[in-house]
Amino acid sequence: MTERTPFTAAEHEAIRSEFLVADTRHYLNYAAVGPMPARARAVIDSINDTLQRLDRSFDPETDLAAARSRTAVARLVGGTSEEIGLLANTSMGLNWAFALFGLKPGEAALISDHEFPALRYASLHLQHFGVEVVTVPVDPHGGLHPEQLEQVLGAHPNVRVVATSWIYFHNGFRHDLTSLAQVTHEHDAWFLVDGIQGIGTRPLDAPGTGVDVLCSGVQKWLLCPVGLAFVWCRPEIIRERPSPWGGWMSVEWNADYGDLLGEPRSMECGPRGAEVGTQNFAGVRALAEVGEWFGSLGLDRICEHSDRLTDELAGGIDTARFEIVSDRRPEHRSSIFCIRPRGGDAAALYRHLSRSGFVTSLREGAVRISPHFPTGRAEIEQLVQVLHEFS
Ligand SMILES: Cc1ncc(COP(=O)(O)O)c(C=O)c1O
């Protein structure tokens, strides 16, 4: 892993040059959707160019790009490319995981009451099959803690899956995946994680944490086009259980489509099984480019950059006037930084920031500020100034 050294001015300038930067607008909304770097746009433009032509057959590069994407993603989450599958969005990954675990009527899945709807609704859907959903209330400023999980699992011995976001969308709380996985496994349950609000912001060693299945869309902090996600699965599970889905693209064609009717090829198990049909060509190509870029920049350095930005923000805010909603402790902090005016109206603050050129989000009664490595320190200084001007 690269050292946690900050980007040099030249490196940061090169990063910024990947985007269409406006002097008067500041994008601090990576937790919503990430802007597209030039390298992603270039491959998408080239694929669209090929698709528009009457003089060229579609090239087989997408198979190769999918392999590159899986490898790049594996590098970011600490697994191997055989443990990665590409699919359309986080929710499909969560549905794939629930199908893999195969809960029976009377068994239960556990989520918190502050989960993003992707996980909430994928869990609630299980009720159609007689599966119970245990919803644990958590502190709106925090998240799920191992001691609390231990207690709830003791009271609900039918829980077979504990599912959580790595980082909460509304307050930026980063869960201690290792401790939660340990408690979950001690109670003979699977541990499923929605990683979308953290993947691309900081290193993650998914196998080392004890997570069983990890899903994430790539449209936020990974700066890729919408309509693409990945799922990672622990290798022991891949060996024990077949993928609940399978299709013609779950086999290895090696870009050779001349003999489609011959003897069936062996179906890939694990998350590759989730790749049931024709891929999102443009998305997969972009993920290969951008995933490799992240790998070369280093997640440690990306994290170092963002931590500095949120430290500067935390240091510059007048805490008598603004409440910092996000947990800033090293083990729980993230690149999501939420504030609300004390005794005031978060929507008014959101409008003030928007009028002043800052793109943020209003989430659950707070303003969510989510900078990433393309964000400059000067932008945070300006934001602090604009916060001082809020009345
Ligand atoms: C925690 C979390 N999970 C999932 C999603 C998106 O889910 P999907 O990729 O299925 O649309 C979001 C935001 O859009 C999110 O914040």
The ligand as an ORCA input file, in Angstrom:
! r2SCAN-3c Opt
* xyz 0 1
  C     -25.685      3.541      1.392
  C     -26.200      3.529     -0.009
  N     -26.447      2.355     -0.608
  C     -26.882      2.288     -1.876
  C     -27.097      3.426     -2.613
  C     -27.538      3.305     -4.031
  O     -28.038      2.029     -4.322
  P     -28.144      1.547     -5.840
  O     -26.738      1.502     -6.389
  O     -28.772      0.216     -5.763
  O     -29.026      2.530     -6.527
  C     -26.857      4.687     -2.021
  C     -27.070      5.977     -2.710
  O     -27.537      6.185     -3.770
  C     -26.385      4.717     -0.689
  O     -26.118      5.883     -0.095
*
